[in-house]
Amino acid sequence: MCLAVPARIIEINGDLAKVDFGGGVIREANVSLVDAKVGDYVLVHAGYAIQVLEKEEAEETLMLWKEILETEEGREGNAPERL
C-alpha cells in the first residue's frame, strides 16, 4: 500500500520545495514531477510531490489525518511519531 500525504508548498528552490504538512511539520520534497508553485497543495510520497491537489481536497484530507492522529493519541496515551 502506498501512502501520500497532502502538503502546502511554502518555498521552491529548483526541484526542491519546503512543504508544510500542518501542525508545524515542514519538510523538503522534490517537485520535479509536478507543475506546482508556491501556495499549491501537493500529494507527497517518499519525498516526492506526485500530484497537485485542489485546496479544498487537500484541506479535507489534512483534517482527516489530524482526526486520525488525535484518535491514536487518545488510544495509546502518547503522541505517535508525526509525519
C-alpha positions as CSV (number, residue, x, y, z in Angstrom):
1,M,0.0,0.0,0.0
2,C,1.3,3.5,-0.9
3,L,0.7,6.4,1.3
4,A,0.8,10.0,0.1
5,V,0.1,13.0,2.4
6,P,-1.1,16.4,1.3
7,A,1.2,19.4,2.0
8,R,1.3,23.1,1.0
9,I,4.3,24.4,-0.8
10,I,5.8,27.3,1.1
11,E,9.1,27.8,-0.9
12,I,10.6,26.4,-4.1
13,N,14.3,26.3,-5.0
14,G,14.9,24.5,-8.2
15,D,13.5,20.9,-7.9
16,L,13.2,21.1,-4.2
17,A,10.5,22.7,-2.1
18,K,9.7,23.3,1.5
19,V,6.3,21.9,2.2
20,D,4.0,22.3,5.2
21,F,2.1,19.3,6.4
22,G,0.4,21.3,9.1
23,G,0.9,21.1,12.8
24,G,4.3,22.6,12.5
25,V,5.7,19.8,10.3
26,I,7.8,21.2,7.5
27,R,9.9,19.0,5.2
28,E,11.7,19.1,1.9
29,A,10.1,17.5,-1.1
30,N,11.2,17.0,-4.7
31,V,8.7,18.8,-7.0
32,S,10.3,17.9,-10.4
33,L,7.4,15.5,-11.2
34,V,4.6,18.2,-11.0
35,D,3.9,21.7,-12.3
36,A,3.4,23.4,-8.9
37,K,4.0,26.8,-7.5
38,V,4.3,28.4,-4.0
39,G,0.9,28.1,-2.3
40,D,-0.2,25.0,-4.2
41,Y,-1.1,21.8,-2.4
42,V,0.6,18.6,-3.5
43,L,0.5,14.9,-2.5
44,V,3.9,13.9,-1.1
45,H,5.1,10.3,-1.2
46,A,8.6,9.2,-0.3
47,G,9.9,12.7,-0.5
48,Y,8.4,13.4,-4.0
49,A,5.4,15.6,-4.8
50,I,3.4,13.3,-7.1
51,Q,0.2,15.3,-7.8
52,V,-1.1,18.8,-7.4
53,L,-4.4,19.0,-5.4
54,E,-7.2,21.4,-5.2
55,K,-7.1,23.4,-2.0
56,E,-10.4,22.1,-0.7
57,E,-9.4,18.4,-1.3
58,A,-6.1,18.9,0.5
59,E,-7.6,20.7,3.5
60,E,-10.2,18.0,3.9
61,T,-7.6,15.3,3.8
62,L,-5.4,17.1,6.3
63,M,-8.4,17.4,8.6
64,L,-8.9,13.7,8.4
65,W,-5.2,13.0,9.1
66,K,-5.5,15.2,12.2
67,E,-8.5,13.3,13.4
68,I,-6.8,10.0,12.9
69,L,-3.7,11.2,14.8
70,E,-5.8,12.6,17.7
71,T,-7.7,9.3,17.9
72,E,-4.4,7.3,18.0
73,E,-3.0,9.7,20.7
74,G,-6.1,9.1,22.9
75,R,-6.0,5.3,22.3
76,E,-2.3,4.9,23.0
77,G,-2.0,7.5,25.7
78,N,1.0,9.1,23.9
79,A,1.7,11.0,20.7
80,P,2.5,8.9,17.7
81,E,5.5,9.9,15.6
82,R,4.4,12.7,13.3
83,L,4.9,12.5,9.5
